[in-house]
Amino acid sequence: MISGIHSALSGLTAIQKKIEANVNNVANVNTDGYKKIRVTLQEQEPHGIEAVARQIQTPGPMVYEQTATGEALVEKSNVELSEELPSMMLSRRFFQANLKTMQVRDETLGNLLDIKS
C-alpha cells in the first residue's frame, strides 16, 4: 500500500521538475544565447520515477542585430514554443494522473483502517 503512495509521490515530484524546466524555457524564449533544458524521466529502483535534467547544446538561430558597436551576428535562444507547449500539456495530465493515484491510495488505506477498527 505504501509503495503505491511512494511511487505516485515520486511521479509528482518528477513531473513538477519537468514543468519547472518547461516554464523556465518559455520564460527565456527571447533571451539571446539561452540553451533549453530537457527533463527526462527514468525508472528509480525499487519503484518510482526520477527526473534527470540536461541542457541541450544545439545552437539557436543566428540573426544580424544592431548593437552598440554596429551590426553583429547574434545567437538567439534554441527554445521552440511548438515543443514546449505540448510538453506542458502532457505534464499537466501526468501530474493529474499521479495525484489521482495518491487520492485513490489514500481512500483505500482509510477504508482499510475503518474495517480494522
Order of alpha helices (4+ residues) and beta strands (2+ residues): alpha-beta-beta-beta-beta-alpha
